[in-house]
């Protein structure tokens, strides 16, 4: 979900972002499984804000339940992946590769993955 949320952060999902998400997700699950089918739906239609709220609650609960080392590893891996998605659509000559909307979503994801 975080990969898709970042890609839709500026209101549109670019083809480069779609390709990056498909590449990254293929390391986690096969495209034909239920998670892959759900991902395809999210790549076609922007997930609702209620979905983001639900993911955020889930992430906070998960991070609180994990040992600190595992929570940090999860956060670092996910932050790396969302950054890869956010920068995949380029920008102008390397500038502004991450839109304000994408940056805002990235901050929200990082906060959800940060232990309190």
GROMACS elastic network, one bead per residue, 0.5 to 0.9 nm:
[ bonds ]
;  ai    aj funct       b0    kb
    1     4     6  0.52854   500
    1     5     6  0.61015   500
    1     6     6  0.87228   500
    1    39     6  0.77360   500
    1    42     6  0.83076   500
    1    47     6  0.87253   500
    1    51     6  0.88434   500
    1    52     6  0.80102   500
    1    55     6  0.74388   500
    2     6     6  0.61839   500
    2     7     6  0.85871   500
    2    52     6  0.84169   500
    2    55     6  0.83123   500
    2    78     6  0.78539   500
    2    81     6  0.88487   500
    2    82     6  0.67746   500
    2   105     6  0.85755   500
    2   106     6  0.82871   500
    2   109     6  0.68570   500
    3     6     6  0.54037   500
    3     7     6  0.63218   500
    3     8     6  0.88045   500
    3    17     6  0.89573   500
    3    21     6  0.64724   500
    3    24     6  0.88829   500
    3    25     6  0.88645   500
    3    78     6  0.83550   500
    3    81     6  0.70585   500
    3    82     6  0.52744   500
    3    83     6  0.87780   500
    3    84     6  0.89817   500
    3    85     6  0.65385   500
    3    86     6  0.84467   500
    4     7     6  0.50493   500
    4     8     6  0.61844   500
    4     9     6  0.84263   500
    4    13     6  0.84466   500
    4    17     6  0.86719   500
    4    18     6  0.84764   500
    4    21     6  0.73471   500
    4    39     6  0.79323   500
    4    42     6  0.67843   500
    4    43     6  0.68779   500
    4    46     6  0.80588   500
    4    47     6  0.80859   500
    4    82     6  0.85996   500
    4    85     6  0.84973   500
    5     8     6  0.52790   500
    5     9     6  0.59818   500
    5    42     6  0.88604   500
    5    46     6  0.79246   500
    5    47     6  0.73775   500
    5    52     6  0.75212   500
    5    82     6  0.88672   500
    5   102     6  0.82203   500
    5   105     6  0.69170   500
    5   106     6  0.85354   500
    5   109     6  0.89523   500
    6    10     6  0.80128   500
    6    82     6  0.64725   500
    6    83     6  0.84767   500
    6    85     6  0.71442   500
    6    86     6  0.62949   500
    6   101     6  0.81673   500
    6   102     6  0.52186   500
    6   103     6  0.78995   500
    6   104     6  0.86974   500
    6   105     6  0.57448   500
    6   106     6  0.63478   500
    6   109     6  0.88050   500
    7    10     6  0.72762   500
    7    11     6  0.82612   500
    7    12     6  0.73121   500
    7    13     6  0.55079   500
    7    14     6  0.75373   500
    7    17     6  0.61114   500
    7    18     6  0.78666   500
    7    21     6  0.85320   500
    7    43     6  0.88777   500
    7    82     6  0.83199   500
    7    85     6  0.64289   500
    7    86     6  0.61961   500
    7   102     6  0.69008   500
    8    11     6  0.51105   500
    8    12     6  0.52400   500
    8    13     6  0.52214   500
    8    14     6  0.85597   500
    8    43     6  0.86790   500
    8    46     6  0.64223   500
    8    47     6  0.84027   500
    8   101     6  0.84317   500
    8   102     6  0.74354   500
    9    12     6  0.73320   500
    9    13     6  0.83034   500
    9    86     6  0.87570   500
    9    99     6  0.78708   500
    9   100     6  0.81655   500
    9   103     6  0.77501   500
    9   104     6  0.76372   500
    9   105     6  0.60459   500
    9   106     6  0.85829   500
   10    13     6  0.79220   500
   10    99     6  0.63708   500
   10   100     6  0.72312   500
   10   102     6  0.56866   500
   11    46     6  0.81886   500
   11   101     6  0.78193   500
   11   102     6  0.89903   500
   12    46     6  0.83318   500
   13    16     6  0.84041   500
   13    17     6  0.64483   500
   13    18     6  0.68848   500
   13    43     6  0.74071   500
   13    44     6  0.85381   500
   13    46     6  0.84130   500
   14    17     6  0.51957   500
   14    18     6  0.63379   500
   14    19     6  0.87725   500
   14    88     6  0.88391   500
   14    89     6  0.65326   500
   15    19     6  0.61791   500
   15    20     6  0.85657   500
   15    89     6  0.78338   500
   16    19     6  0.51476   500
   16    20     6  0.61577   500
   16    21     6  0.86083   500
   16    85     6  0.83479   500
   16    88     6  0.58223   500
   16    89     6  0.53427   500
   16    90     6  0.85505   500
   17    20     6  0.50352   500
   17    21     6  0.60697   500
   17    22     6  0.85335   500
   17    84     6  0.88037   500
   17    85     6  0.55716   500
   17    86     6  0.73031   500
   17    87     6  0.83254   500
   17    88     6  0.56700   500
   17    89     6  0.59931   500
   18    21     6  0.51647   500
   18    22     6  0.61605   500
   18    23     6  0.85913   500
   18    43     6  0.68573   500
   18    85     6  0.83871   500
   19    22     6  0.51276   500
   19    23     6  0.61252   500
   19    24     6  0.86206   500
   19    88     6  0.88801   500
   20    23     6  0.50741   500
   20    24     6  0.61022   500
   20    25     6  0.84487   500
   20    84     6  0.75841   500
   20    85     6  0.59885   500
   20    88     6  0.68868   500
   21    24     6  0.51416   500
   21    25     6  0.58646   500
   21    26     6  0.83905   500
   21    43     6  0.89136   500
   21    81     6  0.86958   500
   21    84     6  0.89186   500
   21    85     6  0.65828   500
   22    25     6  0.51993   500
   22    26     6  0.60748   500
   22    31     6  0.83342   500
   22    39     6  0.87445   500
   22    40     6  0.89921   500
   23    26     6  0.53581   500
   23    27     6  0.72317   500
   24    27     6  0.57161   500
   24    28     6  0.74034   500
   24    81     6  0.74038   500
   24    85     6  0.88969   500
   25    28     6  0.52146   500
   25    29     6  0.62939   500
   25    30     6  0.79619   500
   25    31     6  0.81206   500
   25    36     6  0.80376   500
   25    39     6  0.87692   500
   26    29     6  0.54467   500
   26    30     6  0.58187   500
   26    31     6  0.67828   500
   26    36     6  0.86414   500
   27    30     6  0.79549   500
   29    32     6  0.85096   500
   29    33     6  0.71867   500
   29    35     6  0.72934   500
   29    36     6  0.69796   500
   30    33     6  0.57189   500
   30    34     6  0.89313   500
   30    35     6  0.81350   500
   30    36     6  0.63842   500
   31    34     6  0.81209   500
   31    35     6  0.75168   500
   31    37     6  0.67336   500
   31    39     6  0.84790   500
   31    40     6  0.85151   500
   32    35     6  0.80092   500
   32    36     6  0.57199   500
   32    37     6  0.64549   500
   33    36     6  0.52168   500
   33    37     6  0.63717   500
   33    38     6  0.87787   500
   34    37     6  0.50269   500
   34    38     6  0.61737   500
   34    39     6  0.85359   500
   35    38     6  0.50983   500
   35    39     6  0.61031   500
   35    40     6  0.86745   500
   36    40     6  0.62613   500
   36    41     6  0.88291   500
   37    40     6  0.51230   500
   37    41     6  0.65608   500
   37    42     6  0.88830   500
   38    41     6  0.51715   500
   38    42     6  0.64103   500
   38    43     6  0.87394   500
   39    42     6  0.50478   500
   39    43     6  0.61878   500
   39    44     6  0.87441   500
   40    43     6  0.50390   500
   40    44     6  0.64230   500
   40    45     6  0.87401   500
   41    44     6  0.51766   500
   41    45     6  0.60650   500
   41    46     6  0.83935   500
   41    47     6  0.86387   500
   42    45     6  0.50940   500
   42    46     6  0.56581   500
   42    47     6  0.58072   500
   43    46     6  0.68867   500
   43    47     6  0.86517   500
   45    48     6  0.89590   500
   47    50     6  0.81758   500
   47    51     6  0.62563   500
   47    52     6  0.74284   500
   48    51     6  0.52320   500
   48    52     6  0.66979   500
   48    53     6  0.88416   500
   49    52     6  0.50040   500
   49    53     6  0.62157   500
   49    54     6  0.86608   500
   50    54     6  0.61730   500
   50    55     6  0.86050   500
   51    54     6  0.50562   500
   51    55     6  0.61523   500
   51    56     6  0.84944   500
   52    55     6  0.50668   500
   52    56     6  0.60176   500
   52    57     6  0.86624   500
   53    56     6  0.50550   500
   53    57     6  0.63278   500
   53    58     6  0.86586   500
   54    57     6  0.52469   500
   54    58     6  0.62212   500
   54    59     6  0.86461   500
   55    59     6  0.60130   500
   55    60     6  0.85734   500
   55   112     6  0.89147   500
   56    59     6  0.51043   500
   56    60     6  0.62060   500
   56    61     6  0.86282   500
   56   108     6  0.82837   500
   56   109     6  0.72627   500
   56   111     6  0.89767   500
   56   112     6  0.56966   500
   56   113     6  0.83969   500
   57    60     6  0.52438   500
   57    61     6  0.62340   500
   57    62     6  0.85828   500
   57   112     6  0.76279   500
   58    61     6  0.51934   500
   58    62     6  0.60539   500
   58    63     6  0.85964   500
   58   112     6  0.87637   500
   59    62     6  0.50306   500
   59    63     6  0.60432   500
   59    64     6  0.84745   500
   59   109     6  0.85867   500
   59   112     6  0.59010   500
   59   113     6  0.60856   500
   60    63     6  0.52665   500
   60    64     6  0.61518   500
   60    65     6  0.86728   500
   60   111     6  0.86459   500
   60   112     6  0.52437   500
   60   113     6  0.60834   500
   60   114     6  0.76445   500
   60   115     6  0.76569   500
   61    64     6  0.51554   500
   61    65     6  0.62352   500
   61    66     6  0.87804   500
   62    65     6  0.51573   500
   62    66     6  0.62363   500
   62    71     6  0.80849   500
   62   113     6  0.84858   500
   63    66     6  0.52824   500
   63    67     6  0.80121   500
   63    68     6  0.79802   500
   63    70     6  0.83398   500
   63    71     6  0.52397   500
   63    72     6  0.83991   500
   63    74     6  0.83386   500
   63    75     6  0.85664   500
   63   112     6  0.82518   500
   63   113     6  0.61432   500
   63   114     6  0.72716   500
   63   115     6  0.64104   500
   64    67     6  0.79318   500
   64    68     6  0.82868   500
   64    71     6  0.78406   500
   64   113     6  0.89444   500
   64   114     6  0.88248   500
   64   115     6  0.63466   500
   64   116     6  0.80242   500
   65    68     6  0.88181   500
   65    71     6  0.84691   500
   66    69     6  0.80253   500
   66    70     6  0.60772   500
   66    71     6  0.55829   500
   67    70     6  0.53847   500
   67    71     6  0.61655   500
   67    72     6  0.86883   500
   68    71     6  0.50544   500
   68    72     6  0.61357   500
   68    73     6  0.86117   500
   68   115     6  0.80524   500
   69    72     6  0.51941   500
   69    73     6  0.62395   500
   69    74     6  0.86988   500
   70    73     6  0.50182   500
   70    74     6  0.61352   500
   70    75     6  0.85607   500
   71    74     6  0.51434   500
   71    75     6  0.61744   500
   71    76     6  0.86188   500
   71   113     6  0.75558   500
   71   114     6  0.80743   500
   71   115     6  0.78182   500
   72    75     6  0.50661   500
   72    76     6  0.60491   500
   72    77     6  0.85234   500
   72   113     6  0.81891   500
   72   114     6  0.79262   500
   72   115     6  0.85581   500
   73    76     6  0.51496   500
   73    77     6  0.60807   500
   73    78     6  0.84948   500
   74    77     6  0.52676   500
   74    78     6  0.60784   500
   74    79     6  0.84544   500
   74   113     6  0.79650   500
   75    78     6  0.52187   500
   75    79     6  0.59225   500
   75    80     6  0.84576   500
   75   110     6  0.71348   500
   75   113     6  0.55809   500
   75   114     6  0.73048   500
   76    79     6  0.51947   500
   76    80     6  0.61400   500
   76    81     6  0.86912   500
   77    80     6  0.52170   500
   77    81     6  0.63491   500
   77    82     6  0.88234   500
   78    81     6  0.50404   500
   78    82     6  0.61380   500
   78    83     6  0.84637   500
   78   109     6  0.88560   500
   78   110     6  0.85802   500
   78   113     6  0.88599   500
   79    82     6  0.52284   500
   79    83     6  0.60667   500
   79    84     6  0.85556   500
   79   106     6  0.77979   500
   79   109     6  0.80563   500
   79   110     6  0.68360   500
   80    83     6  0.52173   500
   80    84     6  0.62651   500
   80    85     6  0.88604   500
   81    84     6  0.50181   500
   81    85     6  0.63692   500
   81    86     6  0.86738   500
   82    85     6  0.50546   500
   82    86     6  0.60724   500
   82    87     6  0.86217   500
   82   106     6  0.70886   500
   82   109     6  0.89357   500
   83    86     6  0.50081   500
   83    87     6  0.61355   500
   83    88     6  0.84379   500
   83    98     6  0.84608   500
   83   106     6  0.78298   500
   84    87     6  0.54321   500
   84    88     6  0.60508   500
   85    88     6  0.51858   500
   85    89     6  0.77366   500
   86    89     6  0.69486   500
   86    90     6  0.84665   500
   86    97     6  0.72067   500
   86    98     6  0.55497   500
   86    99     6  0.79256   500
   86   102     6  0.65161   500
   86   103     6  0.81086   500
   86   106     6  0.85922   500
   87    90     6  0.56803   500
   87    91     6  0.77847   500
   87    96     6  0.88114   500
   87    97     6  0.51248   500
   87    98     6  0.56652   500
   87    99     6  0.89712   500
   88    91     6  0.87309   500
   88    97     6  0.76854   500
   88    98     6  0.87893   500
   89    97     6  0.68652   500
   89    98     6  0.83404   500
   90    93     6  0.77169   500
   90    94     6  0.62899   500
   90    95     6  0.79722   500
   90    96     6  0.78230   500
   90    98     6  0.78989   500
   91    94     6  0.55459   500
   91    95     6  0.54972   500
   91    96     6  0.50220   500
   91    98     6  0.71687   500
   91    99     6  0.83631   500
   92    95     6  0.51968   500
   92    96     6  0.65462   500
   92    97     6  0.71354   500
   93    96     6  0.85369   500
   93    97     6  0.86815   500
   94    97     6  0.60545   500
   95    98     6  0.83650   500
   96    99     6  0.62998   500
   96   100     6  0.87760   500
   98   101     6  0.81648   500
   98   102     6  0.60926   500
   98   103     6  0.62977   500
   99   102     6  0.51297   500
   99   103     6  0.60934   500
   99   104     6  0.85891   500
  100   103     6  0.50191   500
  100   104     6  0.61492   500
  100   105     6  0.87048   500
  101   104     6  0.51461   500
  101   105     6  0.63630   500
  101   106     6  0.86478   500
  102   105     6  0.51318   500
  102   106     6  0.61067   500
  102   107     6  0.86681   500
  103   107     6  0.62363   500
  103   108     6  0.86985   500
  104   107     6  0.52048   500
  104   108     6  0.63828   500
  104   109     6  0.88015   500
  105   108     6  0.50641   500
  105   109     6  0.62217   500
  105   110     6  0.86343   500
  106   109     6  0.51116   500
  106   110     6  0.61375   500
  106   111     6  0.85530   500
  107   110     6  0.51136   500
  107   111     6  0.60935   500
  107   112     6  0.86350   500
  108   111     6  0.51334   500
  108   112     6  0.62769   500
  108   113     6  0.87797   500
  109   112     6  0.51429   500
  109   113     6  0.63731   500
  109   114     6  0.88007   500
  110   113     6  0.51064   500
  110   114     6  0.62325   500
  111   114     6  0.51348   500
  111   115     6  0.82976   500
  112   115     6  0.80080   500
